Amino acid sequence: MDARTRELLKMFNIDGQIERLDMLSGQDLVIEDEIKMKIVSGSKKEKMQPSFGFFQRSRNAIMGAADAVRRVASKGGFGDDNRRTEALIITRDGMIWTGCANGSLVQWDGNGNRLQDFHYHSVAVQCLCTFGLRIWVGYASGTVQVLDLEGNLLGGWVAHSSPVIKLAVGAGYVFTLANHGGIRGWNVMSPGPLDNILRSELAGKEFLYTRIENLKILTGTWNVAQGKASQDSLVSWLGSAAGDAGIVVVGLQEVEMGAGVLAMSAAKETVGLEGSSVGQWWLDMVGKTLDEGSTFERVGSRQLAGLLIAMWVRNSLKAHVGDVDAAAVPCGFGRAIGNKGAVGLRIRVYDRVMCFVNCHFAAHLEAVNRRNADFDHVYRTMTFGRPSNFFGAAAAGTSSAAQMLRGANVMGANYSPEGIPELSEADMVIFLGDFNYRLDGISYDEARDFVSQRCFDWLREKDQLRTEMGAGNVFQGMREAVIRFPPTYKFEKHQPGLAGEKKRVPAWCDRVLYRDSRSAHVSECSLDCPVVSSISQYDACMDVTDSDHKPVRCIFSIDIAKVDESVRRQEFGDIMKSNEEIRYIIDELCKIPETIVSTNNIILQNQDTTILRITNKCGENYALFEIICEGQSIIDEDGQASDHHPRGSYGFPQWLEVTPAAGIIKPDHIAEVSIHLEDFPTVEVFVDGAPQNSWCEDTRDKEAMLVVKVQASYNTNETKNHRIRVRHCCSSQTAQLGTRPNGSGQIQGNLLRRADYQHLSSSYDMVNHLRNLHSP
């Protein structure tokens, strides 16, 4: 049990009573009378004191839970752990980059000095990779970002719906591996000059790879008032309407309430738990109604205190569904307790994102502004994540697991910048629940008369939700089908007709609203407007009497524009091959710059240091270089190399230091590399291919074959190589031979004499020639 859990749980004793309670703010003292408290006693006077005592205990427990949740949340998750390093890379310019658990990126120099901090995303960095002049960052949110070596953000997008755990470069792509096993490839040149051209060309062929799929979705909402429904009621509500539905989404409110339930729910949420036995009962009963297992499979659910949302997918549709995520937003008691709030599910269908949000907003006729504020809080703060209790094939989804090679990454596409609500990024959003909006300016008797005559048009004019939506105060940009059913609240349980005891004005508390991809300018289903919906049924089950609310259902008929990936890949390949502008840009970006090296033969002795110069003769493109040791040989008495041993991945010999071994050369610039002799009196032998050292005097001359590999900034496949022979001379004979040039005692540049100085850019494969070279 971690410190956060202990701090929360020690707030409560075994009965749920507060053992200690910090000072609460005035806002926290607002108590809603929706908490059901039923106290039975003999007289009114006898009832008052027990009622007050129970109310005080309930208030204390709930307010203590709210305060504990806020306090633990403020202390946990923002400490030193958030600065923990999660990933590290070294870029070609010699800088070191680290990614942290709080999403920050830190640049260090080679000596360990911290240079700059960058923060482009608030979620933990999971992995880093670099190629050329760019850094790729994978986050726990599934987002990928691309930076230049100065730390400037070039682009970002949502690559997967689960954490990106690995990045790798190859074949012109950067491949991303997600936690759920999905792999996708992204063109190494993107973001870049190809994006706009490819986007335009592909848009012109959109009709070739666009497919329209039709989908029926049944949504149902019901405030069950802490009761349990009969099987007949569930069949009447859902069973009769689910016949041709591909997806069924059910939202319940007041599954269970009361101070103890709310306090326990708050404690569970703080330690990452959710759900209850009552919630599981409802999931089982609805699943039985839908013939779960044979016809439907439940792919996700989320419970927050009395709020519960669950989703079932028809078995025949599972192959096209995936990436199921869940979210919860409490709105009660300082935005910490779930007696009011929302739970949501997000799903990808035919590669389109849909969100379903089950809400329970503030009660009472006069609380219009609080209801508006509840919606605003839910819409702005709902953040989806993958719970650990999701299961089934649909939770993984073929759309994420498929290997998809994207030719052009649209900068910012599918990428939610900081501060933009996640719900606004979905292709379709459906809100359902007990929104608690009432009828204004009408008496109970008037309302009852209109309802009995089924004159709903005039009643709708009194509807608070319709008024607030018309004023742009709530559910902005959303729609609702025309209401042609009676108000769904308030009724006596197990009795037909409106409740007459309190004569409360009825209201359409229970609603379903939605937003699809349509705009004022585009309404036809296409890739620009990928989700277009219509309502085929919107009604209430007035014959169900298990609660003081009536269950409501809404059936959507949805057209979804999807991409036939195989056809689009084919079109993409044709464009890449046939478009001359694209071919020219690719050739220019992948062209390896012409480079020359100052020598291809070096002699070192007595801890000499020689400077190797690599010149980029190209006036436009950067050149990337890397120096490796291809192998080491022993020089015999005749000056010939023998006993050759490949180095493989073991780096340079111990006697040789190359600094820097990799780098970037600007156009028309020269890179200087130090080749230094380290004086190690050891004999290096190889055992099973691995170098082993014997500490004894070593007087043999040695020779290492270095390879300078030169690449273009965007070319992952090709290199041009310069081979350089470096000889370590220990014997006096070799040293004397090396002093012959120019008749001086100092070796100029420590270079072996060559009959002809060669610009190796014109002939890169010199290995055979170099092997034949030997000391004079």
Secondary structure as the mmCIF struct_conf table of DSSP 4:
data_model
#
loop_
_struct_conf.conf_type_id
_struct_conf.id
_struct_conf.beg_label_comp_id
_struct_conf.beg_label_asym_id
_struct_conf.beg_label_seq_id
_struct_conf.end_label_comp_id
_struct_conf.end_label_asym_id
_struct_conf.end_label_seq_id
HELX_RH_AL_P HELX_RH_AL_P1 ALA A 3 LEU A 9
TURN_TY1_P TURN_TY1_P1 LYS A 10 MET A 11
STRN STRN1 PHE A 12 PHE A 12
TURN_TY1_P TURN_TY1_P2 ILE A 14 ASP A 15
BEND BEND1 GLY A 16 GLY A 16
STRN STRN2 ILE A 18 ILE A 18
BEND BEND2 GLU A 19 GLU A 19
HELX_RH_3T_P HELX_RH_3T_P1 GLY A 26 LEU A 29
TURN_TY1_P TURN_TY1_P3 ASP A 33 GLU A 34
BEND BEND3 ILE A 35 ILE A 35
BEND BEND4 GLY A 42 SER A 43
HELX_RH_AL_P HELX_RH_AL_P2 LYS A 44 LYS A 75
TURN_TY1_P TURN_TY1_P4 GLY A 76 GLY A 77
BEND BEND5 PHE A 78 GLY A 79
HELX_RH_3T_P HELX_RH_3T_P2 ASP A 80 ARG A 83
STRN STRN3 THR A 85 ILE A 90
TURN_TY1_P TURN_TY1_P5 ARG A 92 ASP A 93
BEND BEND6 GLY A 94 GLY A 94
STRN STRN4 ILE A 96 CYS A 100
TURN_TY1_P TURN_TY1_P6 ALA A 101 ASN A 102
BEND BEND7 GLY A 103 GLY A 103
STRN STRN5 SER A 104 TRP A 108
TURN_TY1_P TURN_TY1_P7 GLY A 110 ASN A 111
BEND BEND8 GLY A 112 GLY A 112
STRN STRN6 ARG A 114 HIS A 119
BEND BEND9 TYR A 120 TYR A 120
BEND BEND10 SER A 122 VAL A 123
HELX_LH_PP_P HELX_LH_PP_P1 ALA A 124 ALA A 124
STRN STRN7 VAL A 125 PHE A 131
TURN_TY1_P TURN_TY1_P8 GLY A 132 LEU A 133
STRN STRN8 ARG A 134 TYR A 139
TURN_TY1_P TURN_TY1_P9 ALA A 140 SER A 141
BEND BEND11 GLY A 142 GLY A 142
STRN STRN9 THR A 143 ASP A 148
TURN_TY1_P TURN_TY1_P10 LEU A 149 GLU A 150
STRN STRN10 LEU A 153 VAL A 158
BEND BEND12 SER A 161 SER A 162
STRN STRN11 VAL A 164 GLY A 170
TURN_TY1_P TURN_TY1_P11 ALA A 171 GLY A 172
STRN STRN12 TYR A 173 ALA A 178
TURN_TY1_P TURN_TY1_P12 ASN A 179 HIS A 180
BEND BEND13 GLY A 181 GLY A 181
STRN STRN13 ILE A 183 ASN A 187
TURN_TY1_P TURN_TY1_P13 VAL A 188 MET A 189
BEND BEND14 PRO A 191 GLY A 192
TURN_TY1_P TURN_TY1_P14 PRO A 193 PRO A 193
HELX_RH_AL_P HELX_RH_AL_P3 LEU A 194 GLY A 204
TURN_TY1_P TURN_TY1_P15 LYS A 205 LYS A 205
HELX_RH_AL_P HELX_RH_AL_P4 GLU A 206 TYR A 209
STRN STRN14 THR A 210 ASN A 223
TURN_TY1_P TURN_TY1_P16 ALA A 225 GLN A 226
HELX_RH_AL_P HELX_RH_AL_P5 GLN A 231 LEU A 234
HELX_RH_PI_P HELX_RH_PI_P1 VAL A 235 GLY A 239
TURN_TY1_P TURN_TY1_P17 SER A 240 ALA A 241
TURN_TY1_P TURN_TY1_P18 GLY A 243 ASP A 244
BEND BEND15 GLY A 246 GLY A 246
STRN STRN15 ILE A 247 GLN A 253
BEND BEND16 VAL A 255 GLU A 256
BEND BEND17 GLY A 258 GLY A 258
HELX_RH_AL_P HELX_RH_AL_P6 ALA A 259 THR A 270
TURN_TY1_P TURN_TY1_P19 VAL A 271 GLY A 272
HELX_RH_AL_P HELX_RH_AL_P7 SER A 277 THR A 289
TURN_TY1_P TURN_TY1_P20 LEU A 290 ASP A 291
STRN STRN16 GLU A 292 GLU A 292
TURN_TY1_P TURN_TY1_P21 GLY A 293 THR A 295
STRN STRN17 PHE A 296 LEU A 304
TURN_TY1_P TURN_TY1_P22 ALA A 305 GLY A 306
STRN STRN18 LEU A 307 ARG A 314
HELX_RH_3T_P HELX_RH_3T_P3 ASN A 315 HIS A 320
STRN STRN19 VAL A 321 CYS A 331
HELX_RH_AL_P HELX_RH_AL_P8 GLY A 332 ARG A 335
TURN_TY1_P TURN_TY1_P23 ALA A 336 ALA A 336
STRN STRN20 ILE A 337 VAL A 349
TURN_TY1_P TURN_TY1_P24 TYR A 350 ASP A 351
STRN STRN21 ARG A 352 HIS A 360
BEND BEND18 HIS A 364 HIS A 364
TURN_TY1_P TURN_TY1_P25 LEU A 365 GLU A 366
HELX_RH_AL_P HELX_RH_AL_P9 VAL A 368 THR A 381
STRN STRN22 GLY A 385 GLY A 385
TURN_TY1_P TURN_TY1_P26 SER A 388 ASN A 389
BEND BEND19 GLY A 392 GLY A 392
HELX_RH_AL_P HELX_RH_AL_P10 ALA A 393 ALA A 396
HELX_RH_AL_P HELX_RH_AL_P11 THR A 398 ALA A 401
BEND BEND20 ALA A 402 ALA A 402
STRN STRN23 MET A 404 ARG A 406
BEND BEND21 GLY A 407 GLY A 407
HELX_LH_PP_P HELX_LH_PP_P2 ASN A 409 VAL A 410
TURN_TY1_P TURN_TY1_P27 MET A 411 ASN A 414
TURN_TY1_P TURN_TY1_P28 GLU A 418 GLY A 419
BEND BEND22 ILE A 420 ILE A 420
HELX_RH_3T_P HELX_RH_3T_P4 GLU A 422 GLU A 425
BEND BEND23 ALA A 426 ASP A 427
STRN STRN24 MET A 428 ASP A 434
STRN STRN25 LEU A 439 LEU A 439
BEND BEND24 GLY A 441 GLY A 441
HELX_RH_AL_P HELX_RH_AL_P12 TYR A 444 SER A 452
TURN_TY1_P TURN_TY1_P29 GLN A 453 ARG A 454
HELX_RH_AL_P HELX_RH_AL_P13 PHE A 456 GLU A 461
TURN_TY1_P TURN_TY1_P30 LYS A 462 LYS A 462
STRN STRN26 ASP A 463 ASP A 463
HELX_RH_AL_P HELX_RH_AL_P14 GLN A 464 GLY A 470
TURN_TY1_P TURN_TY1_P31 ALA A 471 GLY A 472
BEND BEND25 ASN A 473 PHE A 475
TURN_TY1_P TURN_TY1_P32 GLN A 476 GLY A 477
STRN STRN27 ARG A 479 ARG A 479
HELX_LH_PP_P HELX_LH_PP_P3 ALA A 481 ILE A 483
BEND BEND26 PHE A 485 PHE A 485
STRN STRN28 TYR A 489 TYR A 489
STRN STRN29 PHE A 491 PHE A 491
TURN_TY1_P TURN_TY1_P33 LYS A 493 HIS A 494
BEND BEND27 GLN A 495 GLN A 495
BEND BEND28 GLY A 497 GLY A 497
STRN STRN30 LEU A 498 LEU A 498
BEND BEND29 GLU A 501 LYS A 502
HELX_LH_PP_P HELX_LH_PP_P4 ARG A 504 PRO A 506
STRN STRN31 ALA A 507 ALA A 507
STRN STRN32 ASP A 510 ARG A 515
BEND BEND30 SER A 517 SER A 517
BEND BEND31 ALA A 520 HIS A 521
BEND BEND32 GLU A 524 GLU A 524
BEND BEND33 SER A 526 CYS A 529
STRN STRN33 VAL A 531 ALA A 540
TURN_TY1_P TURN_TY1_P34 MET A 542 ASP A 543
BEND BEND34 ASP A 546 ASP A 548
STRN STRN34 HIS A 549 HIS A 549
STRN STRN35 VAL A 552 VAL A 563
HELX_RH_AL_P HELX_RH_AL_P15 GLU A 565 SER A 578
HELX_RH_AL_P HELX_RH_AL_P16 GLU A 580 CYS A 590
HELX_LH_PP_P HELX_LH_PP_P5 LYS A 591 GLU A 594
STRN STRN36 THR A 595 VAL A 597
BEND BEND35 SER A 598 SER A 598
BEND BEND36 ASN A 600 ASN A 600
STRN STRN37 ASN A 601 LEU A 604
BEND BEND37 ASN A 606 GLN A 607
STRN STRN38 THR A 609 ASN A 616
BEND BEND38 GLY A 619 ASN A 621
STRN STRN39 ALA A 623 ILE A 635
TURN_TY1_P TURN_TY1_P35 GLU A 637 ASP A 638
BEND BEND39 GLY A 639 GLY A 639
STRN STRN40 ALA A 641 PRO A 646
TURN_TY1_P TURN_TY1_P36 GLY A 648 SER A 649
BEND BEND40 TYR A 650 TYR A 650
BEND BEND41 PHE A 652 PHE A 652
TURN_TY1_P TURN_TY1_P37 GLN A 654 TRP A 655
STRN STRN41 LEU A 656 THR A 659
BEND BEND42 ALA A 661 ALA A 661
STRN STRN42 ALA A 662 ILE A 665
TURN_TY1_P TURN_TY1_P38 PRO A 667 ASP A 668
STRN STRN43 ILE A 670 LEU A 677
STRN STRN44 VAL A 683 VAL A 687
TURN_TY1_P TURN_TY1_P39 ASP A 688 GLY A 689
STRN STRN45 ALA A 690 SER A 694
BEND BEND43 CYS A 696 CYS A 696
STRN STRN46 ASP A 701 GLN A 711
TURN_TY1_P TURN_TY1_P40 SER A 713 TYR A 714
BEND BEND44 THR A 716 ASN A 717
STRN STRN47 LYS A 720 HIS A 728
BEND BEND45 SER A 731 SER A 731
HELX_RH_AL_P HELX_RH_AL_P17 SER A 732 GLY A 738
TURN_TY1_P TURN_TY1_P41 THR A 739 THR A 739
HELX_RH_3T_P HELX_RH_3T_P5 PRO A 741 GLY A 743
BEND BEND46 GLY A 745 GLN A 746
BEND BEND47 GLN A 748 GLN A 748
TURN_TY1_P TURN_TY1_P42 GLY A 749 ASN A 750
BEND BEND48 ALA A 755 ASP A 756
HELX_RH_3T_P HELX_RH_3T_P6 LEU A 760 SER A 762
HELX_RH_AL_P HELX_RH_AL_P18 VAL A 767 ASN A 772
#
